[in-house]
C-alpha cells in the first residue's frame, strides 16, 4: 500500500470508524511542566501523610513506625497516582492544568493496570533517579514516551485540540441503486482508513499512481462486498459508494437503537 495515503503518523489516533484524528503527542516542555506540578503535589501529599503517620505511631514501637513509613510511601507514590489517573481518564493534576491526557497506544482510555504500571515505573525513573531516565526517554521518543509509557503501552496527548475530520465520501449517483441493494461487511480498520485517506487525497496524487492505488484498493474492498459493482464503475466511484453506504447504514442502525432505547425507557 502506498505511503502516500496508507501510513499513519505518530500523531494519528484512529476511532472505531477508522477516522484518523489529529491529536498530537504532548511536547517535552508540556510533559516537564505537568511533571513538575505532579512532583509538587506529591511532595505536599508525602509531607502531610508522613506527619499523620508519625503522630499516629508516636507511642508505638519502631517496627510499627517502619510499617507506617512503608505504607505511606506506597500510598503516595503508587496508590494516589493510580487512583487519580484511573478516575480521571488518564489525567493527573499536572495534566489537568496543562490540558494533557494519557491514552493507550491504540488511542483507547487507560485502565487501572496502565495507571499502576506507569506509577510503578515512574517511582524508579522519576524519584529514584531524579527524572533523568524519563527525560532522555521522552527526548528520544517521537511520542515523548517515558519508560513507564513503554512498559504500560501508553503515551500522553494534548487534549485541548480541536479535531479536524476529513469530509465524508459522497455517494456517486450512478452507483446509489447498486449500493442500496448490495451486502457489505465491515471493512478492516487498516483498509477502511486507507480508502478514506485515498479518497481525501486523490486530487493531489499523480494520475498514474492514483489509478494504480485505486485499483488495488478496489480489489481488496471487493472481498467485502456482494454483488460486485457494475463493470463500468471506476475504482474511485466504487470506493466512495462503499464508504458512503457504510456510513448511511451505520447512521440508520444508530437511529434504530436510539429509538428502541427511547421506547424501553419511556414511561407508559
Order of alpha helices (4+ residues) and beta strands (2+ residues): alpha-beta-beta-alpha-alpha-alpha-alpha-beta-alpha-alpha-alpha-beta-alpha-beta-alpha-alpha-beta-alpha
